[in-house]
């Protein structure tokens, strides 16, 4: 995993500690980073699982100051993960 991806993960954890302590249940990495198909322009696919309503505060965009690039963060809860796993949508 490259340094930018690690910075993104660290930023998500840091934000969680500030805006919604104890809401973060799990951060999982999937996609090209895990399969080894990552290339220079690959994005970082994260599964961010929250355990209470406070965790929705993580689902906002933020900017890594040194990169001047915005990243959108999507979170889901256990019910949302079960729904997605049942393939109710594309």
C-alpha positions in Angstrom: 0.0 0.0 0.0 1.4 3.4 -0.9 1.9 6.3 1.5 -1.1 8.3 0.2 -3.5 5.4 0.9 -2.0 5.0 4.4 -2.5 8.8 5.0 -6.2 8.4 3.9 -6.8 5.5 6.4 -5.0 7.5 9.1 -7.1 10.6 8.3 -10.4 8.5 8.6 -9.3 7.1 11.9 -8.2 10.5 13.2 -11.5 12.1 12.1 -13.5 9.3 13.8 -11.6 9.9 17.0 -12.5 13.6 16.9 -16.1 13.7 15.6 -17.6 10.3 16.6 -15.5 8.5 19.2 -16.5 4.8 19.6 -18.6 4.8 16.4 -16.1 3.2 14.1 -16.5 -0.6 14.0 -14.3 -1.6 11.1 -12.2 -0.4 8.2 -11.7 -2.9 5.5 -9.6 -2.5 2.3 -10.7 -4.0 -1.0 -10.2 -3.6 -4.7 -7.0 -3.2 -6.6 -4.9 -2.5 -3.5 -5.7 -5.9 -2.1 -5.6 -7.8 -5.4 -2.2 -6.3 -6.4 -3.6 -4.6 -9.5 -3.0 -1.2 -8.1 -1.4 1.4 -10.4 -0.5 5.1 -10.1 -4.0 6.4 -10.6 -5.8 3.7 -8.5 -8.2 4.8 -5.9 -8.4 3.4 -2.4 -11.5 1.3 -1.8 -12.5 1.2 1.9 -15.4 -0.4 3.7 -16.1 1.8 6.7 -18.5 0.1 9.0 -20.1 2.2 11.8 -21.9 1.0 14.8 -24.1 3.9 15.8 -25.7 7.0 14.3 -22.8 9.2 15.3 -20.7 7.4 12.8 -22.5 9.0 9.9 -20.4 12.1 10.6 -17.5 10.2 8.9 -19.4 10.1 5.6 -18.2 13.5 4.4 -15.6 14.6 2.0 -12.2 15.9 3.2 -9.0 17.1 1.7 -5.5 15.9 2.5 -3.7 19.2 2.9 -0.4 18.2 1.4 -2.1 16.7 -1.7 -4.9 19.2 -2.3 -7.1 16.4 -3.4 -10.5 15.7 -2.1 -11.7 12.2 -1.0 -15.3 11.2 -0.6 -15.9 8.8 2.3 -18.8 6.5 2.3 -19.9 4.7 5.5 -22.5 2.0 6.1 -23.9 0.3 9.2 -24.5 -3.4 9.7 -28.0 -3.3 8.2 -26.6 -1.5 5.2 -23.9 -4.0 4.8 -26.4 -6.9 4.9 -28.5 -5.1 2.3 -25.6 -4.7 0.0 -24.4 -8.3 0.5 -27.9 -9.5 -0.6 -27.3 -7.7 -4.0 -30.5 -5.7 -3.9 -28.9 -3.1 -6.2 -26.1 -3.0 -8.8 
